[in-house]
């Protein structure tokens, strides 16, 4: 590979790193072409970009953006990088599902924002709610008090109607 090609790849990866909210470095050893195709399709559905890049080029790109020294020792062997732009947890959920189904994909390291985590934290990250799940939970929490107020108002109205009926009944007797 020519130097200009390497520089172009480093620039592209550095751009992806700068835009990503979450990155997951994986070892794809043993994955068949069909499985890789399915994995990429799942990533696309989740709005995640997956790229296989030489470790030296990834390291150069990482050092252009910020000092990710902790990743240097973990980037060894075949490496694929999942970039989550809109949600830092989406790639983890796709990877976890694929790993649980095939038992083939392993995680080398995770980066959320600028925080670097080793593979031992992956399951914790994968269990976090996605951005959409968090919004749905917050919306549910916000609407719960409103529905409670509606229920209380309906109960008050039922009691008033019952009281009026009781008064009407006593006056008619």
C-alpha positions as CSV (number, residue, x, y, z in Angstrom):
1,X,0.0,0.0,0.0
2,X,1.4,3.4,-1.0
3,X,2.0,6.1,1.5
4,X,-0.7,8.4,0.0
5,X,-3.3,5.5,0.3
6,X,-2.3,5.1,4.0
7,X,-2.6,8.8,4.7
8,X,-6.0,8.8,3.1
9,X,-7.2,5.9,5.2
10,X,-5.8,7.5,8.4
11,X,-7.6,10.8,7.5
12,X,-10.9,8.9,6.9
13,X,-10.6,6.9,10.2
14,X,-9.6,10.1,12.1
15,X,-12.8,11.8,10.8
16,X,-14.9,8.8,11.9
17,X,-13.2,8.9,15.4
18,X,-13.8,12.6,15.8
19,X,-17.6,12.2,15.0
20,X,-18.2,9.0,16.9
21,X,-19.8,9.0,20.3
22,X,-18.8,5.4,20.9
23,X,-16.2,3.0,19.3
24,X,-15.9,-0.7,19.8
25,X,-12.7,-2.5,18.7
26,X,-13.4,-6.2,17.9
27,X,-11.5,-9.3,16.9
28,X,-13.4,-10.9,14.0
29,X,-11.3,-14.1,13.8
30,X,-13.3,-17.1,12.7
31,X,-16.2,-15.2,11.3
32,X,-17.4,-16.4,7.9
33,X,-18.2,-14.1,5.0
34,X,-22.0,-14.8,5.4
35,X,-21.8,-13.9,9.2
36,X,-19.8,-10.8,8.4
37,X,-22.4,-9.7,5.9
38,X,-25.2,-10.3,8.4
39,X,-23.2,-8.4,11.1
40,X,-22.7,-5.4,8.7
41,X,-26.4,-5.4,7.9
42,X,-27.3,-5.3,11.6
43,X,-24.9,-2.5,12.1
44,X,-26.4,-0.5,9.2
45,X,-29.9,-1.0,10.7
46,X,-28.7,0.4,14.0
47,X,-27.0,3.4,12.3
48,X,-23.5,2.1,13.1
49,X,-20.5,2.0,10.7
50,X,-18.2,-1.0,10.9
51,X,-14.7,-0.8,9.3
52,X,-11.8,-3.2,9.2
53,X,-8.5,-1.2,9.3
54,X,-4.9,-2.1,9.9
55,X,-3.9,-1.6,13.5
56,X,-1.0,0.8,12.7
57,X,-3.4,3.0,10.7
58,X,-6.0,3.0,13.5
59,X,-3.3,3.9,16.0
60,X,-2.2,6.8,13.9
61,X,-5.7,8.1,13.5
62,X,-6.4,7.7,17.2
63,X,-3.2,9.7,18.1
64,X,-4.3,12.5,15.6
65,X,-7.5,13.0,17.5
66,X,-6.5,12.4,21.1
67,X,-4.0,10.4,23.1
68,X,-5.5,7.0,23.3
69,X,-2.3,5.3,24.7
70,X,-4.4,2.7,26.5
71,X,-5.6,1.3,23.2
72,X,-2.1,0.7,21.7
73,X,-1.5,-2.6,23.6
74,X,-5.1,-3.8,22.9
75,X,-4.9,-3.3,19.1
76,X,-3.2,-6.5,18.1
77,X,-4.4,-9.0,15.5
78,X,-7.4,-8.6,13.2
79,X,-9.3,-5.5,14.2
80,X,-12.7,-4.2,13.2
81,X,-14.0,-0.9,14.5
82,X,-17.7,-0.2,15.1
83,X,-18.4,3.6,15.1
84,X,-21.6,4.7,16.8
85,X,-22.4,8.3,15.8
86,X,-25.8,8.9,17.2
87,X,-25.8,6.6,20.2
88,X,-22.7,5.2,21.9
89,X,-24.5,2.1,23.1
90,X,-26.0,0.9,19.8
91,X,-22.9,-0.8,18.5
92,X,-22.5,-2.7,21.8
93,X,-26.1,-4.0,21.6
94,X,-25.5,-5.3,18.0
95,X,-22.1,-6.8,18.9
96,X,-23.6,-8.5,22.0
97,X,-26.5,-10.0,20.1
98,X,-24.1,-11.3,17.3
99,X,-21.6,-12.6,19.9
100,X,-24.4,-14.4,21.8
101,X,-25.7,-16.0,18.6
102,X,-22.4,-17.0,17.0
103,X,-19.9,-17.1,19.9
104,X,-17.3,-15.7,17.5
105,X,-16.9,-12.0,17.9
106,X,-14.8,-10.8,20.8
107,X,-14.3,-7.2,22.0
108,X,-10.8,-5.8,22.5
109,X,-11.7,-2.4,23.8
110,X,-14.5,0.2,24.0
111,X,-14.4,4.0,23.8
112,X,-17.3,6.1,25.0
113,X,-16.6,9.8,24.5
114,X,-12.9,9.9,25.4
115,X,-13.1,7.2,28.1
116,X,-11.4,4.0,27.2
117,X,-12.6,0.7,28.7
118,X,-11.2,-2.8,28.3
119,X,-13.2,-5.8,27.2
120,X,-14.3,-6.6,30.8
121,X,-16.6,-3.6,30.8
122,X,-18.3,-4.5,27.5
123,X,-21.3,-6.4,29.0
124,X,-22.0,-3.5,31.3
125,X,-22.0,-1.0,28.4
126,X,-24.1,-3.3,26.3
127,X,-26.7,-3.5,29.1
128,X,-27.1,0.3,29.2
129,X,-30.2,1.7,27.6
130,X,-29.9,3.2,24.1
131,X,-30.6,6.9,23.4
132,X,-34.1,6.0,22.2
133,X,-34.8,3.8,25.2
134,X,-33.7,6.6,27.5
135,X,-35.9,9.1,25.8
136,X,-38.9,6.7,26.0
137,X,-38.2,6.1,29.7
138,X,-38.1,9.8,30.4
139,X,-41.2,10.5,28.4
140,X,-43.0,7.7,30.4
141,X,-41.9,9.3,33.6
142,X,-43.1,12.7,32.5
143,X,-46.5,11.5,31.4
144,X,-47.1,9.3,34.5
145,X,-47.9,12.3,36.8
146,X,-50.2,13.8,34.1
147,X,-52.2,10.5,33.8
148,X,-52.3,10.4,37.6
149,X,-53.9,13.9,37.8
150,X,-56.4,12.8,35.2
151,X,-57.3,9.8,37.3
152,X,-57.7,12.0,40.4
153,X,-59.9,14.5,38.6
154,X,-62.1,11.7,37.2
155,X,-62.5,10.3,40.7
156,X,-63.5,13.7,42.1
157,X,-66.1,14.1,39.3
158,X,-67.5,10.6,40.1
159,X,-67.8,11.5,43.8
160,X,-69.5,14.8,42.9
161,X,-72.0,13.0,40.6
162,X,-72.6,10.4,43.4
163,X,-73.2,13.2,45.9
164,X,-75.6,15.0,43.6
165,X,-77.5,11.7,43.0
166,X,-77.7,11.1,46.7
167,X,-79.0,14.6,47.4
168,X,-81.6,14.3,44.5
169,X,-82.7,10.9,45.9
170,X,-83.2,12.3,49.5
171,X,-85.1,15.3,48.2
172,X,-87.4,13.1,46.1
173,X,-88.3,11.0,49.2
